[in-house]
Amino acid sequence: MKLAVLISGRGSNLQSLIDACRQPDFPAEIAVVVSNRPQAAGLERARRAGIKAEIVDHTAFATRDAFDDALSACVAKAGADLVCLAGFMRLLGDKFVDRWRDRVINIHPSLLPAFRGLDVHQRVIDAGVRVSGCTVHFVRSSVDDGPIVIQAAVPVLPGDTANVLAARVLAVEHRIYPAAVRMIASGQARIDGGKVVISGRVEAASPLINPLTDEG
Ligand code: GRF
């Protein structure tokens, strides 16, 4: 399966996909990396890995539609089967989402549907929840919405700042994004009736209890 990875910034999730694709048994390869920001550090990661890196600068387009069309053309030209949003900070219009329906996935640093949108980790801390996490999901036209492929839980610890929590969650993002791509590319995960169905044996890690008490 050929991937297009869309980025806007540092590209650490892109890096996790680059690293996964280097494994001989990984069922996907990155055909193109596209950034809407010319300065995105992730572009350098792509170039270093010998992957085609393109810029589709949103500021060069008068309308969202025109930007979406250019983005679509760039992804299609590379022959991509699956679009992976990895810290891509532009909302995609209905036209793009419809054209690539069930072929766009995103990673979000919370346990969706909780804490959609921006500034997630500060809002998680302010809400006082004990468990946060991350989600890979198929993209629909509303923000951070769509069939969920995989989620991981991460504890929120006393004294956490948004940055500390973000780093703890990010380390787990780097595990679940390649895992989600593997499941989709191998055909193990597919959309059915608006949800992701996973075939074969499914194993989950033991529950995360936070704080862990004597009874737990
Ligand atoms: C990640 O936390 C991801 O979940 C969110 O944006 C951040 C991107 O980080 N959508 P990076 O550019 O992949 O390092």
Residues whose N, C-alpha, C, O or C-beta is under 5 A from the ligand:
A	BS01	GRF	G9 R10 G11 S12 N13 L14 A86 G87 I107 H108 P109
